[in-house]
Amino acid sequence: MIGNDDVAKAVSGLMIEYSEKLNDSIVLVMENCPEDEFKRYRLAAAKVLGEMLLEVMNPLYARHPELKPAGLR
C-alpha cells in the first residue's frame, strides 16, 4: 500500500481519527433520533467503517505492522 513510513503513520492516525468520529456520530444519532433512523444510519456508517478497515487499514498495517493499534491485533 504506502511505502513511505511517515506518510503511512499519518494515514494511520487519520484513519483512527475518522473511525472514532464515525463511532461518535453513531452514538449521536442513537441518542437523538428515532430507532428506525438510527438503525439505518448505523448500518450505513458500519459499511463505511468496514471499507476503511478492509481497503485502507488492513493493507496499510500489513506493510507497516508496527503502526497497527493494539485494538486491531
C-alpha positions in Angstrom: 0.0 0.0 0.0 2.0 3.0 1.2 5.8 2.6 1.4 6.8 5.9 3.0 6.9 5.4 6.8 5.9 9.0 7.6 3.0 9.0 5.2 1.8 5.6 6.5 2.0 6.8 10.1 0.0 10.0 9.2 -2.6 7.9 7.2 -3.0 5.5 10.1 -3.6 8.4 12.5 -6.2 9.9 10.2 -8.0 6.5 9.7 -8.2 6.1 13.5 -9.4 9.6 13.9 -12.1 9.2 11.3 -13.2 5.8 12.8 -13.6 7.5 16.1 -15.6 10.3 14.6 -17.9 7.9 12.8 -18.4 6.0 16.0 -19.2 9.3 17.7 -21.8 10.0 15.0 -23.5 6.7 15.6 -23.9 7.5 19.3 -25.2 11.0 18.4 -27.8 9.5 16.1 -28.7 6.8 18.6 -29.3 9.4 21.4 -31.2 11.9 19.3 -33.2 10.1 16.5 -36.0 7.6 16.2 -34.9 4.0 16.3 -35.6 3.3 12.7 -33.4 6.2 11.6 -30.7 5.1 14.0 -30.7 1.5 12.6 -30.4 2.8 9.0 -27.6 5.2 9.9 -25.7 2.6 12.0 -25.8 0.2 9.0 -24.6 2.9 6.6 -21.8 4.0 9.0 -20.8 0.4 9.6 -20.4 -0.1 5.8 -18.0 2.9 5.7 -16.0 1.6 8.7 -15.8 -1.8 7.1 -14.5 -0.4 3.8 -11.9 1.7 5.6 -10.7 -1.3 7.5 -10.6 -3.7 4.6 -9.4 -1.4 1.8 -7.1 1.0 3.7 -6.2 0.0 7.2 -5.6 -3.8 6.7 -3.3 -3.3 3.7 -1.5 -0.4 5.5 -0.9 -2.5 8.6 0.2 -5.5 6.5 3.0 -3.3 5.2 3.6 -1.4 8.5 2.7 -3.8 11.3 4.3 -1.6 13.9 1.6 1.0 13.3 -1.3 -1.4 14.0 -3.2 -0.3 17.1 -3.5 -2.9 19.9 -7.3 -3.0 19.4 -6.9 -4.3 15.9 -4.4 -7.0 16.7 
